[in-house]
Structure formats: C-alpha cells, structure tokens
C-alpha cells in the first residue's frame, strides 16, 4: 500500500468513527492477551467490532475480542482497544499501528498499552506487573518504514524517552497505594508466533531485556512519532528459558487472574491525569 492509499485508509476509518463517537477520546487503552473487559467498566460504553471499521481486519488470536469500546470514566472519554493486530498474523507494520493513527487523527493524545509477556530477569515471575522503562525492537521491521507521514511527525523521530516519565511515576505510586507488586524493566519485542528458544532467551538477557513479547513496540513508535504521550505495562504470564514450555492457554489463564488489578491501576491513572 502506498502512502496515499494509507492516508485514505486512515481518513476513512477516522470519518467512520467520528460519525459514531460523540466526543474525541482523551485516552486510548490497548489491552493485550487475556486482559480484555476494561470497556465493560466504562459509563455508556459503545462497542464497535474491528471488522466493521473501514480498513480494519478482525483479530484471529484467542484472548483478543477484536473490538473498540468507547465510553467515559471519571469525566474522561476513553477508547479501549480490546485486542490488537500482530505481525505474526501476517500484517505489515502500517497495519499494526493503523488503530492508534486513526485515534490520533481524531485527536487522542494519551495512550496506555498493555501486553502479556514472558519474564527473563530472574526476579520477575508469572503474575508480576512490569512497568516498561524502555524497549528493544527485534521485530525485524519498523512501522515508520516507507514514505514519512508528515501529518503525524518528522522523518527521524527520537526514541530515547519513549515512555512518559510522569505517567510511569503515577502508575508506580498507584500500585504502591493498592499494594499491587510492580517492577520496572526493558521489554524486547520479537515477531513470534513461536516462543523463544533457550539460546534466544540467553541472548535477550545479555542484551539487557527483562521481558519479551510480540507486540507493543510498533504502537509505541507510531505514538512517539506523533509526539503523543504513552505508557506501557507488561503482565508477566509465563517464565522463559530453563526448560519451561509456555502455552498460549497458560498466558490467557494467568492474565485472567491479574487483569482486575491492572484495570484498576489504569482507571485510576486516567482519573488523576488532567
């Protein structure tokens, strides 16, 4: 798809949502595998299936509902992406970030991204929450490849401070107040869909990664390209290396036990940020 076609896809999707959403969402929350349901806690939620939005495919992954839910929380308009698109589903980089670009076109400026990830650092175990401090892009692609979309940002955007420090500090404080254990670390993104080998985990540990997953980084790059604010949290749903044999069913099942804590933290963040 060339840049004119891509712009047209963004415009058509934005126009479609603008005719259905009463106000511009202040926030967008992206929910990873098994972490759905946040939209049900919003006031007057409006649910829009992805495959009804022009240019959006449906999602094919268990634990991803494949819908956009828009409502209000604490007088803020919130868009919740219940599921996302992944490179391993066969999507190009531009498709992975289409939803966030459509929302940015509408005027959304704050993003909170979640994912299910495998723990690498020895002290991070399944069930932990990890506030992402930085990332390593090992997807083999970048959503900014191709002609620069100057309406969104500059050709060579800096990525040295991707994750909003104020949002991160607020989330850490919320977690402490709620007695929810939370650590901080570096997230590595690999394309999947296979889980990593023991040798790959050793490599990632040497590179400085604390957790590994198959998402998040493209969205963060596109959001920072447009100079919008973003924070991201990983739920550690499985151990990696050491002979462990992770399964997607295990990931979704563990996510189900911790999503209430995660949802509560996110909603309190939304409540406190003007």
FIVOMAR-123658 format. One record per residue (C-alpha): residue number from 0; x, y, z. Coordinates in steps of 0.02 Angstrom, whole numbers, always signed. Each point is the difference from the previous one (the first is absolute). Layout:
% FIVOMAR-123658
 num     c1     c2     c3
 NUM      X      Y      Z
...
% end
This chain:
% FIVOMAR-123658
 num     c1     c2     c3
   0     +0     +0     +0
   1    +72   +171    -48
   2     -8   +152   +113
   3   -151    +76    -89
   4   -100   -160    +21
   5    +54    -11   +182
   6    -53   +179    +33
   7   -167    -39    -81
   8    -21   -153   +110
   9    +36   +104   +156
  10   -120   +136    -57
  11   -142   -120    -38
  12    +17    -89   +167
  13    +11   +166    +93
  14   -155    +66    -88
  15    -95   -159    +39
  16    +41    +12   +186
  17    -31   +188     +7
  18   -180    -28    -56
  19    -26   -128   +139
  20   +102    +64   +148
  21    -79   +150    +87
  22   +165    +77    +61
  23   +185    -21    -37
  24    +77   -129   +118
  25   +122    +80   +122
  26    +81   -169    +27
  27    +27   -160    -96
  28    +34   -160    +97
  29    +64   -151    -97
  30    -30   -168    +83
  31   +112   -150    -29
  32    -35   -187     +3
  33   -128    -48   +132
  34    -10   +178    +68
  35   -166    +51    -78
  36   -155    +59    +90
  37    +53   +175    +48
  38   -128    +72   -120
  39   -139    -76   +104
  40    +47   +114   +145
  41    -25   +159    -99
  42   -158   +104    +10
  43   -114    -14   -154
  44   +119   -113    -96
  45    -18     -7   -189
  46    +73   -158    -76
  47    +62     +0   -180
  48    +70   -162    -75
  49   +165    +25    -88
  50    -59    -82   -159
  51   -140   +129    -16
  52   +125   +145     -5
  53    +62    +39   -178
  54   +174    -70    -26
  55     +4    -98   +163
  56    +16   -190     -4
  57    -72   -111   +134
  58   +115    -77   +129
  59    +43   -185     -7
  60    +77    -24   +171
  61    -79    -83   +152
  62    -16   +127   +141
  63    -24   +147   -120
  64   -184    +48    -18
  65    +33   +106   -155
  66   -104   +153    +40
  67    +16   +183    +43
  68   -100    +55   +152
  69    -26   +186    +31
  70    -76    +72   +159
  71    +40   +112   +147
  72    +93    -20   +163
  73    +17   +139   +128
  74    -63   +127   -127
  75   +134    -53   -125
  76    -44    -74   -168
  77    +91   -166    -20
  78    +26   -114   -151
  79    +44   -179    +46
  80    +77   -113   -131
  81    -53   -175    +54
  82   +137    -89    -96
  83   +126    +52   -130
  84    +79    -55   -165
  85   +166    -94     -4
  86   +137    -25   -128
  87    -17   -189    +18
  88   -178    +11    -65
  89    +74    +56   -165
  90    -21   +188    +20
  91   +124   +129    -62
  92    +67   +133   +117
  93   -121   +133    -61
  94   -148   -111    +48
  95    +67    -32   +175
  96    -11   +186    +37
  97   -155    +44   -102
  98   -115     +8   +153
  99   +111   +118   +100
 100    +25   +111   -152
 101   -187     +8    -29
 102    -27    +50   +182
 103   +138   +129    -10
 104    -82    +69   -157
 105   -158    +21   +104
 106    +99    +92   +135
 107    +44   -131   +132
 108   +162    +50    +86
 109    +25   -122   +146
 110    +30   -186    -17
 111    +18   -143   +123
 112    +58   -164    -76
 113     -3   -171    +80
 114    +66   -170    -52
 115    +30   -175    +62
 116   +185    -37     +6
 117   +126   -133    +50
 118   +115    +39   +145
 119   +188     -4    -32
 120    +77    +82   +152
 121    +21   -124   +141
 122   -104    +96   +126
 123   -149    +23   -118
 124   -125   -142    +12
 125   -171    -39    -73
 126   -133   +112    +76
 127   +115   +151    +17
 128    -40   +168    -79
 129   +145    +87    -87
 130     -3   +185    -42
 131    +96    +15   -164
 132   +146   +120    +15
 133    +71    -28   -175
 134     -8   -125   -142
 135   +106    -96   -124
 136    -75    -19   -173
 137    +45   -171    -70
 138   -154    -16   -111
 139   +105    +23   -157
 140   -111   +145    -54
 141    -50   +176    +47
 142   -174    +75    -28
 143    +82   +161    -63
 144    +82    -90   -147
 145    -52    +76   -167
 146    -49   +179    -42
 147    -10   +108   +155
 148   -177    +51    +50
 149    +41   +182    +35
 150   -174    +32    +70
 151    +51   -107   +148
 152   +184    +37    +27
 153   +176    +28    -62
 154   +101   -121   -106
 155   +124    -44   +139
 156    -90     +5   +168
 157   +100    -26   +160
 158    -41   -155   +102
 159   +114    +33   +148
 160   -143    +38   +121
 161   -149    -97    -69
 162    -91    -36   +162
 163    -74   +152    +88
 164    +92    +27   +165
 165   -147    +87    +84
 166   -120   -140    -45
 167   +125   -130    +60
 168    +24    +88   +167
 169   -188    +13    +26
 170    -28   -183    -41
 171   +138    -54   +120
 172    -80   +105   +138
 173   -173    -71    -37
 174    +68   -177     +9
 175    +84    +34   +167
 176   -160    +75    +71
 177    -99   -151    -57
 178   +133   -121    +64
 179    +19    -71   -175
 180   +179    -59    -29
 181    +77    +84   -152
 182   +175     +1    -70
 183    +78    +95   -145
 184   +100    -63   -146
 185    +46     -9   -183
 186   -119    -87   -122
 187    +66    -89   -154
 188   -116    -27   -148
 189    +22   -152   -112
 190   -115    -43   -146
 191    -63   -169    +60
 192   -112    -97     -9
 193   +120   -132    +66
 194    +64    +26   +176
 195   +186    +30    +23
 196   +134   -134     +9
 197   +112    -14   +152
 198   +143    +72   -103
 199   -107   +149    -51
 200    -46    +33   +182
 201   +186     -4    +44
 202    +31   +127   -140
 203   -142   +112    +61
 204    +66     -6   +178
 205   +172    +53    -62
 206    -80   +143    -99
 207    -81    +65   +159
 208   -180    -55    -26
 209   -104    -38   +154
 210   -155    -66    -91
 211    -45    -53   -176
 212   -158     +7   -104
 213    -69    +18   -175
 214    -83   +171     -2
 215     -1   +177    +73
 216   +159    +69    -79
 217    -78    +45   -170
 218   -141    +95    +86
 219   +121    +92   +114
 220   +108    +50   -148
 221   -150    +69    -96
 222    -66    +93   +153
 223   +169    +80    +37
 224    +22    +41   -184
 225   -155   +109    +22
 226    +67    +70   +164
 227   -143    -69   +103
 228    +19    -66   +178
 229     +8   -187    +34
 230    +29   -120   +143
 231     +3   -190     -6
 232    -19   -142   +125
 233    +42   -183    -24
 234    -87   -138    +95
 235   +126   -139    +19
 236    -99   -154    -45
 237   +134   -132    -22
 238   +180    -38    +39
 239   +126    -15   -140
 240   +153   -109    -20
 241    +58   -135   +120
 242   -100   -134    -88
 243   -171    +81    +28
 244   -131    -37   -133
 245   -118   +149    -13
 246   -171    -12    -82
 247   -123   +133    -54
 248   -134    -81   +107
 249   +114    +23   +151
 250    +24   +183    -46
 251   -187    +36    -15
 252    -41    -95   +161
 253   +127    +95   +104
 254    -52   +167    -76
 255   -176    -35    +59
 256    +60     -6   +181
 257    +89   +170     -5
 258   -100   +107   -121
 259   -108    +74   +138
 260   +154    +74    +86
 261    +65    +64   -166
 262   -168    +76    -50
 263    -14    +88   +168
 264   +172    +79    -18
 265    -36    +60   -176
 266   -169    +76    +47
 267    +76    +91   +149
 268   +136    +71   -114
 269   -134    +63   -119
 270    -94    +78   +146
 271   +150    +98    +65
 272    +76    +68   -162
 273    -75   +165    -58
% end
